């Protein structure tokens, strides 16, 4: 992969194995199996040194500090860096994801014992401890509410405070963004 100007001028003739979309002026780029960050001119701002690199959001990006393959992750491999490449949230995280609405999803655990999800804020405080089997990160956020799963049941977490708004006792949970309402499917009756 290379970067081109709109007139076709090549900005970085050496190329990259992969380039992610730009976010906050930087793009994660892979060269020789390691990830770093480039600017819009194709210059390295943070040299390639990571096993993987996520998008910047709210000034922070998750990176994998070890260089093993994705399946070789061990707890503590992920942390958050700022746009200068400094570690600002050291973890330890088995997995870490980009920030949304002031918090980011992280996982702790391993392949043998399983993973538990939690939420961390941009200062590194755990808003929700890693006690959930799933935090449905892809669902719509309404007033900071997000579906969470413990065991086989679902509840609703306030992502701003880490408090459970509804306990994990439902077969399914849906949050309606426009109406600000929550629909639940009862574990006992199976009705919504």
Rosetta silent file (secondary structure, phi, psi, omega in degrees, C-alpha in Angstrom):
SEQUENCE: XXXXXXXXXXXXXXXXXXXXXXXXXXXXXXXXXXXXXXXXXXXXXXXXXXXXXXXXXXXXXXXXXXXXXXXXXXXXXXXXXXXXXXXXXXXXXXXXXXXXXXXXXXXXXXXXXXXXXXXXXXXXXXXXXXXXXXXXXXXXXXXXXXXXXXXXXXXXXXXXXXXXXXXXXXXXXXXXXXXXXXXXXXXXXXXX
SCORE:     score description
SCORE:     0.000 S_00000001
   1 L     0.000  141.525  174.029    0.000    0.000    0.000 S_00000001
   2 L  -133.642  161.237  173.924    1.120    3.519   -0.742 S_00000001
   3 L   -99.366  137.238  177.887   -0.367    6.952   -0.190 S_00000001
   4 E  -123.804  147.642  168.625   -1.109    9.093   -3.232 S_00000001
   5 L   -76.815  166.799 -179.880   -2.072   12.729   -3.639 S_00000001
   6 L   -63.204  -21.028  177.493   -5.201   13.428   -5.654 S_00000001
   7 L   -87.286    1.086  178.005   -2.937   14.261   -8.643 S_00000001
   8 L    95.189   -2.146  178.756   -1.378   10.765   -8.460 S_00000001
   9 L   -66.796  129.449  179.223    1.911   11.806   -6.840 S_00000001
  10 E   -79.067  126.061 -179.405    3.261    8.995   -4.646 S_00000001
  11 L   -88.816  -32.435 -177.408    3.918   10.202   -1.097 S_00000001
  12 L  -136.239   91.864 -174.380    5.614    7.113    0.305 S_00000001
  13 L   -65.721  -23.345 -179.294    7.351    5.010   -2.342 S_00000001
  14 L   -69.586  -28.655  177.672    8.469    2.301    0.124 S_00000001
  15 L    75.257  173.038 -177.796    4.865    1.319    0.764 S_00000001
  16 L  -135.670  154.107  175.654    3.215   -0.505    3.616 S_00000001
  17 L   -69.479  -38.279  179.643    1.822   -3.999    4.102 S_00000001
  18 E  -150.773  145.527  171.076   -1.423   -2.508    5.443 S_00000001
  19 E  -131.691  128.739  174.878   -2.800    0.956    6.151 S_00000001
  20 L   -85.201  165.427  176.118   -5.873    1.538    8.312 S_00000001
  21 L   -61.808  151.105  177.960   -8.183    4.520    7.755 S_00000001
  22 L   -70.605  141.073  178.055   -6.990    7.839    9.160 S_00000001
  23 E  -145.392  123.487 -177.926   -8.367    8.815   12.540 S_00000001
  24 L    56.046   36.895  175.367   -7.465   12.040   14.324 S_00000001
  25 L    84.184   -3.199 -179.940   -4.816   12.721   11.655 S_00000001
  26 E  -126.931  152.123  175.591   -2.990    9.406   12.011 S_00000001
  27 E  -128.265  136.484  172.941   -3.357    5.984   10.410 S_00000001
  28 E   -70.086  133.889 -179.618   -2.103    2.682   11.764 S_00000001
  29 E  -137.040  145.357 -178.226    0.297    1.190    9.211 S_00000001
  30 E  -111.137  134.412  175.595    2.125   -2.115    9.066 S_00000001
  31 E  -145.343  127.735 -178.474    5.659   -2.569    7.770 S_00000001
  32 L    55.598   37.411  176.232    7.787   -5.707    8.145 S_00000001
  33 L    80.749   -0.111  179.228    5.156   -7.269   10.426 S_00000001
  34 E  -118.286  150.790 -177.364    5.131   -4.393   12.934 S_00000001
  35 E  -109.022  144.672  172.989    2.591   -1.599   13.355 S_00000001
  36 E  -149.159 -159.993 -177.608    3.082    2.105   13.942 S_00000001
  37 E  -131.444  136.940  178.133    1.332    5.331   12.912 S_00000001
  38 E  -115.149  157.167  173.812    1.810    7.572    9.892 S_00000001
  39 L   -91.396 -177.875 -174.763    0.635   11.099    9.146 S_00000001
  40 L   -70.221  -10.942  175.388   -1.237   12.139    6.001 S_00000001
  41 L   -93.009   -2.277  179.579    2.079   12.658    4.179 S_00000001
  42 L    87.426   11.340  178.572    3.081    9.041    4.845 S_00000001
  43 L   -87.998  142.721  176.208    5.748    9.877    7.438 S_00000001
  44 E   -69.798  122.981  172.933    6.163    7.746   10.521 S_00000001
  45 E   -96.557  -41.068  173.706    4.949    9.678   13.579 S_00000001
  46 E  -123.977  110.955 -173.798    5.128    6.618   15.832 S_00000001
  47 E   -59.788  154.497  179.209    7.599    4.088   14.372 S_00000001
  48 E   -64.188  121.058 -177.117    6.493    0.489   13.747 S_00000001
  49 E  -155.723   -0.890 -172.988    6.982   -1.411   17.006 S_00000001
  50 E  -111.410  153.405  175.417    3.642   -2.996   17.894 S_00000001
  51 L   -71.009  -28.940  172.388    2.037   -6.380   17.240 S_00000001
  52 E  -160.607  162.503 -177.506   -1.179   -4.560   16.291 S_00000001
  53 E  -147.083  131.421  178.938   -2.519   -1.021   16.458 S_00000001
  54 L   -96.528  178.748 -179.800   -6.065    0.333   16.675 S_00000001
  55 L   -74.450  147.663  172.188   -7.564    3.645   15.627 S_00000001
  56 L   -74.960  138.476  175.896   -7.041    6.820   17.621 S_00000001
  57 E  -151.824  127.944 -178.323  -10.157    8.075   19.345 S_00000001
  58 L    58.217   33.818  176.195  -10.275   10.826   21.953 S_00000001
  59 L    81.598    2.554 -177.398   -6.487   11.121   21.665 S_00000001
  60 E  -129.748  151.866  176.582   -5.797    7.474   22.548 S_00000001
  61 E  -139.363  142.024  174.937   -5.278    4.233   20.634 S_00000001
  62 E   -80.882  136.173  176.209   -5.052    0.602   21.763 S_00000001
  63 E  -134.819  150.018  176.046   -1.830   -1.169   20.820 S_00000001
  64 E   -96.692  114.831 -173.586   -0.502   -4.668   21.341 S_00000001
  65 L   -75.692  -24.604  175.852    2.964   -4.325   22.858 S_00000001
  66 L   -87.283  164.623 -175.729    4.073   -7.887   22.069 S_00000001
  67 L  -112.981   15.777  175.729    4.708   -8.942   18.516 S_00000001
  68 L   -72.531  173.658  179.132    3.222  -12.452   18.519 S_00000001
  69 L   -69.621  166.078 -178.204    0.268  -13.403   16.359 S_00000001
  70 H   -52.704  -38.448 -177.099   -3.285  -12.461   17.356 S_00000001
  71 H   -77.574   -7.466 -179.650   -3.846  -15.938   18.851 S_00000001
  72 H   -96.595   15.971 -177.264   -0.726  -15.626   21.041 S_00000001
  73 L   -64.780  136.326  172.323   -2.153  -12.809   23.174 S_00000001
  74 L  -124.450  156.046  179.891   -1.491  -13.029   26.891 S_00000001
  75 L   -51.930  137.292 -179.805   -2.867  -10.709   29.580 S_00000001
  76 L    95.280   -3.174 -179.409   -1.019   -7.417   29.591 S_00000001
  77 L   -72.148  -24.047 -176.665   -0.265   -7.352   25.875 S_00000001
  78 E  -108.991  143.796  174.810   -2.542   -4.344   25.237 S_00000001
  79 E  -147.317 -178.911  176.952   -2.290   -0.785   26.508 S_00000001
  80 E  -117.705  135.128  177.558   -3.325    2.687   25.320 S_00000001
  81 E  -116.095  160.718  173.440   -0.932    5.239   23.843 S_00000001
  82 E   -95.468 -178.726 -175.340   -1.329    8.932   23.021 S_00000001
  83 L   -70.960   -7.077  173.861   -0.489   10.555   19.669 S_00000001
  84 L   -94.727   -1.603  179.483    3.127   11.018   20.811 S_00000001
  85 L    86.415    8.602  179.832    3.470    7.244   21.331 S_00000001
  86 L   -86.021  137.394  175.830    3.580    7.456   25.124 S_00000001
  87 E   -71.656  121.397  179.947    1.799    4.771   27.149 S_00000001
  88 E  -113.945  -23.032  172.895   -0.916    6.564   29.131 S_00000001
  89 E  -130.276  101.250 -171.690   -3.077    3.610   30.202 S_00000001
  90 E   -73.402  -14.414 -176.798   -0.780    0.629   30.832 S_00000001
  91 E    93.033 -144.386    8.609   -3.449   -2.027   31.334 S_00000001
  92 E   -82.696  139.003  177.327   -2.996   -4.926   31.763 S_00000001
  93 E  -129.442  135.834  173.535   -5.521   -5.865   29.088 S_00000001
  94 L   -72.241  -38.903  174.558   -5.798   -9.096   27.159 S_00000001
  95 E  -140.724  152.044  177.476   -7.637   -7.095   24.477 S_00000001
  96 E  -145.446  146.909 -174.318   -8.430   -3.388   24.160 S_00000001
  97 E  -127.680  166.017 -177.227  -10.669   -1.444   21.796 S_00000001
  98 E   -64.578  153.231  178.990  -11.077    2.176   20.654 S_00000001
  99 E   -74.078  143.606  172.055  -12.818    4.734   22.849 S_00000001
 100 E  -139.926  131.825  175.516  -16.458    5.699   22.307 S_00000001
 101 L    53.595   34.670  175.705  -18.329    8.249   24.408 S_00000001
 102 L    87.017   -2.755  178.047  -15.425    8.536   26.874 S_00000001
 103 E  -134.216  159.957  177.271  -15.015    4.811   27.597 S_00000001
 104 E  -133.358  146.498  175.532  -13.406    1.820   25.919 S_00000001
 105 E   -78.205  136.913  172.017  -14.108   -1.883   26.059 S_00000001
 106 E  -137.877  159.876  176.957  -11.320   -4.104   27.370 S_00000001
 107 E  -126.582  147.286  173.159  -11.035   -7.807   28.135 S_00000001
 108 E  -127.498  152.058  179.672   -9.070   -9.683   30.750 S_00000001
 109 E   126.457 -158.854  179.619   -8.414  -13.408   30.923 S_00000001
 110 E  -156.164  174.432 -177.381   -7.067  -16.035   28.548 S_00000001
 111 L   -63.962  -30.611 -178.065   -8.103  -18.759   26.120 S_00000001
 112 L   -72.777  -47.740 -174.633   -8.013  -21.436   28.847 S_00000001
 113 L   -99.873   -5.651 -179.244  -10.185  -19.712   31.441 S_00000001
 114 E    90.779  172.338 -177.348  -12.154  -17.417   29.141 S_00000001
 115 E  -116.614  148.488  175.109  -12.400  -13.665   28.909 S_00000001
 116 E  -124.751  140.683 -177.076  -14.360  -11.118   30.899 S_00000001
 117 E  -102.154  149.992  175.080  -15.192   -7.628   29.612 S_00000001
 118 E  -147.952 -177.411  178.819  -15.077   -4.273   31.364 S_00000001
 119 E  -127.220  140.605  177.609  -14.931   -0.549   30.565 S_00000001
 120 E  -125.354  145.027  177.551  -12.101    1.930   31.134 S_00000001
 121 E   -93.514  177.356 -174.652  -12.250    5.734   30.840 S_00000001
 122 L   -69.251  -10.147  175.811   -9.676    7.993   29.151 S_00000001
 123 L   -96.381   -2.502  178.959   -7.859    8.528   32.468 S_00000001
 124 L    94.721    1.924  177.854   -7.391    4.770   32.972 S_00000001
 125 L   -76.966  135.846  175.218  -10.090    4.332   35.632 S_00000001
 126 E   -78.399  109.679  177.869  -12.102    1.133   35.371 S_00000001
 127 E   -73.035  -41.409  175.758  -15.683    2.342   35.007 S_00000001
 128 E  -132.512  123.118  179.009  -16.916   -1.264   34.966 S_00000001
 129 E   -62.485  159.585 -179.559  -14.719   -4.093   36.205 S_00000001
 130 E   -77.482   78.002 -179.394  -14.070   -7.043   33.911 S_00000001
 131 E  -124.318    1.824 -175.418  -16.938   -9.193   35.220 S_00000001
 132 E  -103.919  139.280  176.828  -19.129   -9.452   32.091 S_00000001
 133 L   -71.305  -26.103  177.129  -19.122  -12.301   29.599 S_00000001
 134 E  -157.939  137.685  167.584  -20.063   -9.790   26.904 S_00000001
 135 E  -116.645  117.833 -172.586  -20.552   -6.064   26.614 S_00000001
 136 L   -76.409   78.352 -173.237  -22.505   -5.464   23.430 S_00000001
 137 L   -61.578  -24.034 -175.793  -20.193   -2.747   22.152 S_00000001
 138 L   -87.600  -10.140 -179.355  -21.917   -2.539   18.761 S_00000001
 139 L   -71.684  158.326  178.456  -25.383   -1.662   20.096 S_00000001
 140 L   -65.267  139.921  176.164  -26.691    1.892   19.988 S_00000001
 141 L   -93.521  126.896  175.533  -25.775    4.051   22.948 S_00000001
 142 E  -130.702  113.399 -179.564  -28.663    5.937   24.471 S_00000001
 143 L    58.437   30.123  179.162  -27.924    8.028   27.512 S_00000001
 144 L    78.523    9.951 -179.183  -24.847    5.898   28.186 S_00000001
 145 E   -89.410  139.861 -178.540  -26.831    2.641   28.375 S_00000001
 146 E  -148.003  137.745  178.121  -25.347   -0.542   26.922 S_00000001
 147 E   -68.017  140.002  176.269  -26.391   -4.243   27.043 S_00000001
 148 E  -133.464  153.214 -178.189  -24.188   -6.561   29.139 S_00000001
 149 E  -124.960  134.277  170.457  -24.202  -10.320   29.647 S_00000001
 150 E  -127.798  122.477 -174.065  -23.347  -12.406   32.710 S_00000001
 151 L    64.212 -131.528 -179.630  -23.692  -16.137   32.196 S_00000001
 152 L   -96.817    0.352 -174.436  -26.587  -16.691   29.813 S_00000001
 153 E  -111.604  154.933 -176.607  -28.575  -13.613   30.826 S_00000001
 154 E  -112.473  150.397  173.603  -28.530   -9.966   29.764 S_00000001
 155 E  -142.562 -165.366 -179.090  -28.939   -6.687   31.619 S_00000001
 156 E  -130.592  131.153 -179.527  -28.216   -3.000   31.031 S_00000001
 157 E  -109.434  140.089  169.786  -25.173   -1.073   32.239 S_00000001
 158 E   -85.376  108.052 -175.437  -24.814    2.689   32.595 S_00000001
 159 L   -68.416  -16.750  178.054  -21.484    3.144   30.794 S_00000001
 160 L   -78.697  -35.869 -175.115  -20.955    6.538   32.436 S_00000001
 161 L  -111.381  -19.050 -176.484  -21.140    5.246   36.019 S_00000001
 162 L    83.055    2.285 -178.839  -20.580    1.479   35.709 S_00000001
 163 L   -84.353  141.799  173.369  -23.829    0.817   37.587 S_00000001
 164 E   -75.330  122.963  177.211  -26.247   -1.876   36.444 S_00000001
 165 E   -83.766  -40.805  173.126  -29.524   -0.221   35.486 S_00000001
 166 E  -126.718  131.908 -179.862  -31.204   -3.592   34.911 S_00000001
 167 E   -66.094  157.946  179.608  -29.786   -6.802   36.432 S_00000001
 168 E   -77.904   85.034 -179.160  -28.609   -9.602   34.152 S_00000001
 169 E  -140.801   14.236 -176.048  -31.781  -11.698   34.293 S_00000001
 170 E  -116.488  148.884  177.367  -33.205  -11.392   30.760 S_00000001
 171 E   -68.394  -32.118 -179.686  -32.857  -13.602   27.684 S_00000001
 172 E  -154.610  153.838  178.349  -32.398  -10.522   25.490 S_00000001
 173 E  -138.077  134.483  173.733  -32.191   -6.738   25.794 S_00000001
 174 E  -130.947  133.223  178.043  -32.743   -4.088   23.140 S_00000001
 175 E  -107.253  123.771  179.615  -32.249   -0.367   23.648 S_00000001
 176 E   -92.069  111.649 -174.107  -34.287    1.868   21.355 S_00000001
 177 L   -61.683  -45.427 -174.103  -32.190    4.948   20.620 S_00000001
 178 L   -69.986  -37.407 -176.712  -34.964    7.234   19.394 S_00000001
 179 L   -92.448  -16.351 -177.224  -37.426    6.552   22.173 S_00000001
 180 L    68.376   27.827 -179.948  -34.920    6.095   25.009 S_00000001
 181 E  -112.734  162.253  179.334  -36.712    2.906   26.050 S_00000001
 182 E  -121.731  130.231  174.118  -35.459   -0.574   26.808 S_00000001
 183 E  -105.535  135.608  178.647  -37.159   -3.770   25.659 S_00000001
 184 E  -126.940  149.292  175.180  -36.400   -6.972   27.544 S_00000001
 185 E  -106.634  121.196 -176.599  -37.274  -10.589   26.912 S_00000001
 186 E   -67.840  132.804  178.029  -38.206  -12.362   30.126 S_00000001
 187 L   -66.070  -28.933 -177.737  -36.143  -15.433   30.959 S_00000001
 188 L   -83.580  -47.626 -173.786  -39.219  -17.085   32.503 S_00000001
 189 L   -95.980  -22.021 -176.328  -41.961  -16.322   29.966 S_00000001
 190 L    76.168    7.159 -178.997  -39.945  -15.707   26.808 S_00000001
 191 L   -96.978  150.113  176.492  -42.146  -12.651   26.140 S_00000001
 192 L   -85.425    0.000    0.000  -40.946   -9.129   25.306 S_00000001
